[in-house]
């Protein structure tokens, strides 16, 4: 957002505002004239989709809170009240609960996109770190939201997750009691989870602004991994990215709507329609699908503290990725070995998800342990080593050359009218 | 001490110049630092009420003990009662179960400590130290898996004791962890027999 602004106030009112509080200028420079690489594919649409999902979750969540009661005596009934009595309550709740699944679906595509195209590499490390912070905030928000309906799965998810903290030596039990506000998960726990579940999305929105700010400073990556070098390498954000994101969003919403209207409970668990009972644990408890790979890692280690450490490390390792990957080449398209290992890693993550859904017995335990080992080997051994042993393919001289399939000739017409500030003129 | 810029505004030309290498800290420097430090300590101290409000409140701490009538129980039967919001298992064990627990060597146990609130902390996990004192057929335990807090299922698992369905921990007929991820034996809460058929827990 530094450098030359393309914004020209046209009316008196616009000029009056621009001198006092240039918000229209900021928005114009960030979302209209902002130059993006001309070769972005649909994998790059998920950032926009995630922003829309955040807004959607906040909207449906705020109205659900108007009908929900965070009290362990009536929480379960109040959710049924939303489903049966409140006008369109069923729709709002199904949008919110399937919305969280769609949110995670989008964030996983977004993260794997970043891993494939090297979005975490210099100079975009801070943007990546902010992204991992967002992921952690999302996980906390989703977990606490899942507790609110106060069904059996809600209660036992809250019990298992808060008990993870009791593995911490010395202070673990005190922390667990502090989280509970009692000697077991109960009414105080439900109340504070509701308070935090309402707060965290706004913290997510704040960090999203920092995340977007960071990529407006460094510019986006693109499928070639070659930074834009001339005006012909970029197009203005509007209409190009706006329209492409809109097309992707419509397709994404088709999937979302299919779940909401045709199989709204498919991703949930029937046990959560049984009211919480502190005396009976359901025979087979599993988290929501988006936590299954992490759950598999937790269960793979046959020791309480060890399992908790592995679980924590499996997320924290994402913070280290910019420094674990020793290759200077951004895009996996030009990294023949990394490209293979990337897809192996994707399959391993899906495999961990499958193991997480299975009961902890027999071959599933061994498979879970092997996949967990590979998960960490990928980050701590394969990523650092590849940078040294891999010979990258020749990369194109510019984005335009990659797009046209031949050397870029400066005599050709530049990008459409409205193409903007050259990247080298920005900070 | 040397400063690159004055921490206080000199009142007159005769005030010492902090950039002077021979500058001595003045009384005013002391006040500035002391006030700042006091404010910082005060701000940190004010965090405590916001943290401590999440700890168990007075109503949660005021939980009384409970008395349970076990006169109707027959050998091989179990009941679950609620104490401090947690399930407590009371099992009237059969002779075979007691014998199986007694035959187990301490060296076979994953956690060789009794985990009995009625005994001193390091007592060995023998069957005598696990069962209710003087009533070895009765086993009273907090029914919460020491792994991640699920409620184990009774008369289940490889030792026909308890089995936790969440992550596969197996306990024997004295409630001792035998295999699986749980680190400790099931906890025996403070208990006494008020009379031959009434157990007081807490």
Interface residues (C-beta under 8 A of the other chain):
Chain A: X156 X159 X160 X162 X163 X164 X166 X177 X178 X179 X180 X181 X182 X183 X184 X186 X188 X192 X278 X279 X280 X281 X282 X283 X284 X285 X299 X301 X302 X303 X304 X305 X307 X359 X360 X361
Chain B: X51 X54 X55 X56 X57 X60 X63 X80 X82 X84 X85 X86 X87 X143 X144 X146 X147 X148 X149 X150 X151 X152 X153 X164 X165 X166 X167 X168 X180 X181 X182 X183
